[in-house]
Amino acid sequence: VCYVTDGDAGGKALRKSLLGRGVEPGRIFALPNGAAIEDLIEVDDYLVAFNAALDRLGHADRIAASDASSIPIKAAAVKWCKSRGIEAPSAVMVAEHMLSAPTRIKLTASGSEELASLHAGLTEAMGTR
């Protein structure tokens, strides 16, 4: 088993917890510093899923790319919701929409590179090369 964590404070806390439970350091992989998995996806694609989750929550407001220009994108979207006094959808709700969407989710160029690097490290750690 290997683990992939976000590169934010939550991911660092998870890494520390995993190490404390005896997981070998070579089995824990992290995204770049400050990045979360959502940051590997094209902003417009993430926001389509985020807006669909807002709709499921019964909110008529929609976030545009110009409203969420900062990274991490999830934090920017949650901040946008707070500024409007509406409930932000959970990461699970957004992910469910991405998985059920008929269109393909596109990765950013750096996201593609990062996942390729993670894949190489994971396959090596798991001995599946």
Protein Blocks (a to p, Z undefined) as FASTA:
>chain_A
ZZdddfbfklmmmmmmmmmnopafklpccddehiafklmpcfklmmmmmmmmmmmnopab
dcdfklmmbccfklmmmmmmmmnopacddfklmmmmmmmpmbdcdddfklmmmmmmmmmm
mmmmnopZZ
